[in-house]
Amino acid sequence: MYAKYIKQEISDLNGTGRTQAYYKMELTPMNSQEFVSLCAREGRMEESQILGVLSLVSKKLGLCMAEGHSVKIDGIGTFHATLGVRDDVLQDAFEEGEASHNAKSIMVKGVSYRADPELVRNTSRKCVLEKGGVSRIRKSKFTLEQRIQKAHDFLEKNMFMRVPDYVRLTGLSRSSATTELRKLALNPSSGITSRGTRSQKYYVLRK
């Protein structure tokens, strides 16, 4: 079975004046039951056995990471927990004399995974690619100054703005809108700043 690749246009990152291209695989979802059935047929095992092993691995992997371990599974990869401040707690500054958070304010925010090189090699060896589609950047018909003004006008009437609001206002793609808002929030002259983190992040007028 062939896998398809997509040529995707991305913004100019090097100041060359030209957009760049990168390639990504066109993904077809496979759910857990489909994967287990495939493994059972290939390994001549009962699906219940495979489900039992996967359940045990998931539970023990979570426990080991919770105890501070970095867990390496040969042929698959290495896993470890990542931490962050709770969404309802303000970020602290890394400065001497600044108040810092205690353990109750910090939580596991995700799991970092690094693929085993052998898994990458196996995937590459078995992968046969064919050309799929082309994805181009959704470009805004407004200049940056006009987009900033639209954001200001929106925030004059609303308490806050999220990325989907900025997408509707400007016509940018979600990824471009997210990147642009982050840059605006870091630039005091934009008059816009951010509050919250990750999925809870929103934007307000800078006071």
N, C-alpha and C positions, 0 to 999 in steps of 0.2 A: 504494500500500500504506500502510495506517495504522500508526502507532506507538502503543503503549499507554503510558499513564503510571500510576504507582502513587502513591497518597497514603500517606505513611509518618509514623507517630507518632514523635516524639522527645521526650526528657526536657525538663522545664522548665528552660530556660537563663537565664531572666530573673527568676526568683523570683516569678512571678505566681501560682504554685499550679496552673497549667494546663499540660498538655502541649502541645507545639507540633507543627505539621505542615509537612512539606516534600514536594516532588513530585520523583520521579525516573522516568526512562524504563525500561520493562521491556525488557531487552536480549535479543536473539536472536543467539547467536554466529555469526560468519561466519569461516571459516578462510581461510588464505592462498590456497589453490587456488581457492576460490569467488570471492574478490576479484579474483584475476588473470584468471579466466575472464570475469568481468563487464567488467573493463577492456578485455580483448581484443575482446569483442563490440562494445563501445561505440566503441572507437577503431579497429576494423578492423585490428588488429595481431596478430602471432603471440604466443601465450602465452610462448614462449621468449624473445622480445625483452623483454617486460615483466619476466619473471623476472630476466633479465640486468641490466636497469636497476635493479631493486629491490635486487639483490645488490650491485651497485656502490655504490649510494647508502648501503646499510647499512654496508659496509666503510669507505668514505671518511668517512661521518659519524662512525663510531667513532674513526677515526684523527684527524680534525680536533678532536674533543672531547678526545681523549687529549693533544693538543698544547696544550690550553688555550683553544681557540676556542669562542665562542658562535656557533652556525650557524643562520642564518635561511634558511628555504626558503619563498619567496613562495607564498601560498595554502595553506600547510600549518602552519607555525609555527616557533618558535625552540627550539633544543635546546642544553643544556650539561650537563656532568658535575657531579655533586655528590659531595663527599668526606665521609669519616668515619674514625673510628679502627677498626682491625681488631677483630673481636669478641673475640679472645683477649688484648687489651691493655686495661688499665684507663684510664678517662677521666682526663685531666689537668685541673687547675684553672687558670683564667686569672688567676693571681696572680703578682706579682713575686717572684722567688726560687724559684717552684715549678718542678720538673723538667718539661720539655715533650717531646713525642714528636718523633722524627726522621722522615724521609721513609719509612723502612721500616715504620713503625707506622701510616701513613695510606694509605688506598686509595680508589678510586672505589667508592661505595656505591650509586649510582643515576644516573639521567638525568632532569633536569628539562625539562619540555615546556610551552611556552606557546603556545596556539593562535593562529594568525593571525586577526585580526578578520574577514577576508574569508571564512575557512572557517566561522566561527561564523555569519556572516550567510547564507551559502549554505545551511548546514544548517537554519537557522531558516526560510528562505524555502520550502524544499522539504518541511518537516516538517508533517504533518497528524496531530494527536493525537486519540485516543479514550480514554475512561476504562477503566482496567484494574482491578486489585484494590486492597485496602486492607491495609496492614501495620501491626499494632499492637505496642507494646512488650511484651516478655515481662517481667512484673513478678514480683518475688520475694515469697513469702509471709512472709519473715523481715524483721525490722527491721534497720537498719544495724548496731546493736550485736550482734544475733544473728549477722549475717553475719560480722562481725569475729571473734566467738568461734568460729564454725565454722572460719574460716581458722586461728586459733590452735590449735584442737584438731587440725586436719589436720597442721599444721607440727610439733606435738609428736611426731607419729608418723612423719612423713616429713621428709627432709632439705630439700626445697624444694617449691614449688607453682607451677604454671603457670596461665595463664588458663583452659584447659579444665577444670582441677580446680575452680577457683572457680565456673565456670558450673554444674558438677554439684552443688556444695555448696549454692549459693544459689538456683538457678533463674533467674538473670539471663540476658539475652541476651549473646552474646559481646562486642558493642560496649559494653554497659553494664558488664559485668564488667571489661573492659579499662580503661575510664575510671575506675571505682571503685578498682581496684587501684593505678592511677597516683596517685590522690589519697591513698590510704592510705600509699603508699610515701613521699610527700612530707610526711606528718604524723607526727612522731616519737611522738606519743601513741598512735598505732594499734598500735605494737609490731611493725610489719611494714615491711620495706624490700626493695628490688629489687637484683638483680645482672644483669649482662649487658646486651645491647642488642638491640632489634628482635626478630627471630624467636628469638633466644637468651635473651631476658629471662625471668627467673624470680624468685620471691619467697621470702624467708626471714624468720625471726623476727629482729627487731632486737636486737642485743646491748647 
